[in-house]
Each structure stands twice: as structure tokens, then as C-alpha cells.
Amino acid sequence: MRYPAILAAALAAAAFAVPAAAESAGVAYADLDLSTKAGQDLLERRIDSAAREACSMDEIRTGRFTPSTAQRRCYRETKASVHARVAAAIARNDRRGG
């Protein structure tokens, strides 16, 4: 993503929107330079980590060493939701000529 201001605005507006099954989570990005690949990669890792935490992907349950089907679905939907909001914000900005 090469639109750091739009990405930041979308993340702020979304406040990390997650499916109802997940807890809410936040992703810090103010310290990142989102115009660089390194900054974008670090943001993606933070989004991934927050989605894993919100969906309890790393929680170990008795007799189970892998995430449940519901946890995996939550994780996929959470990440897709964030990426869709970012893409929509970028598209709106492109239409405005920004």
C-alpha cells in the first residue's frame, strides 16, 4: 500500500473493526513510515498479531493444540475486514484525486 495517509485514516476510522465473535483490538501505526515497504510490512505484522489476539488464535485449550474452526474463521474475517476498509478508503481517495 502506497497511500500512508489514507491507510492511517482508514485504520483510525475502523478502529480495527472485527467480526462479532472477536474482541476488539487496536493497532498502533503512528510510529511507522507507511510510505516505505518496511513500514507497511511492520503494519501488516501488527494487524496479524492483533487479529490473532482478538480471535484467541494462540490460546491453548485442554486437549487441543490447534485453533478451532471458529477461531480460524474469526482470524480470516478480521483481517479481511481491515483490508477491505483500507482498500475502500484508498479507492475513495483515488476518486477524489488525492
URJO-V581935 format. One record per residue. PHI is phi in whole degrees, 0 to 359 (999 if undefined). Layout:
phi = (PHI & PHI)
This chain:
phi = (999 & 249 & 240 & 300 & 293 & 292 & 300 & 298 & 295 & 295 & 294 & 295 & 292 & 286 & 47 & 56 & 293 & 231 & 302 & 302 & 289 & 263 & 279 & 276 & 214 & 241 & 232 & 283 & 217 & 300 & 273 & 259 & 265 & 283 & 275 & 251 & 298 & 299 & 295 & 294 & 296 & 294 & 298 & 299 & 296 & 293 & 298 & 300 & 296 & 294 & 295 & 299 & 293 & 298 & 258 & 54 & 295 & 262 & 286 & 267 & 250 & 306 & 78 & 223 & 252 & 242 & 297 & 288 & 300 & 295 & 295 & 295 & 295 & 304 & 300 & 299 & 293 & 297 & 296 & 297 & 298 & 296 & 295 & 294 & 294 & 295 & 299 & 295 & 295 & 295 & 298 & 299 & 295 & 297 & 294 & 279 & 85 & 270)
